[in-house]
């Protein structure tokens, strides 16, 4: 079972909506919603908060298929570093179009 599936199972058993669980656990609603969709993986701290609000031990999520060990990637590889989009480089590829002047340069 996935983390999202287990979370839904426990939440339904407790009779809580996502909004009520977010309020009870202190986890942001948006994050909780993405956990439920399987689009985001929770931190250990978030798992502990959710488990406490659901009245279970955090080991209730230990057998989830998509949980990976701390410090390891999907295939047990080393973590890749920071998350998110890579920064843009200062040099952009040359363009065929002329640059538009800034508002302050035109006057």
LINURRA-V778429 format. One record per backbone hydrogen bond with DSSP energy under -1.0 kcal/mol. NH is the residue of the N-H (numbers start at 1). CO is the residue of the C=O. If there is no record, write none. Layout:
nh=NH co=CO
nh=NH co=CO
//
This chain:
nh=6 co=2
nh=7 co=3
nh=8 co=4
nh=9 co=5
nh=10 co=6
nh=11 co=7
nh=12 co=8
nh=13 co=9
nh=14 co=10
nh=16 co=11
nh=21 co=17
nh=22 co=18
nh=23 co=19
nh=24 co=20
nh=25 co=21
nh=26 co=22
nh=32 co=28
nh=33 co=29
nh=34 co=30
nh=35 co=31
nh=36 co=32
nh=37 co=33
nh=39 co=34
nh=40 co=34
nh=47 co=43
nh=48 co=44
nh=49 co=45
nh=50 co=46
nh=51 co=47
nh=52 co=48
nh=53 co=49
nh=54 co=50
nh=56 co=51
nh=60 co=57
nh=61 co=58
nh=62 co=59
nh=64 co=61
nh=65 co=1
nh=67 co=64
nh=72 co=69
nh=73 co=77
nh=76 co=73
nh=106 co=102
//
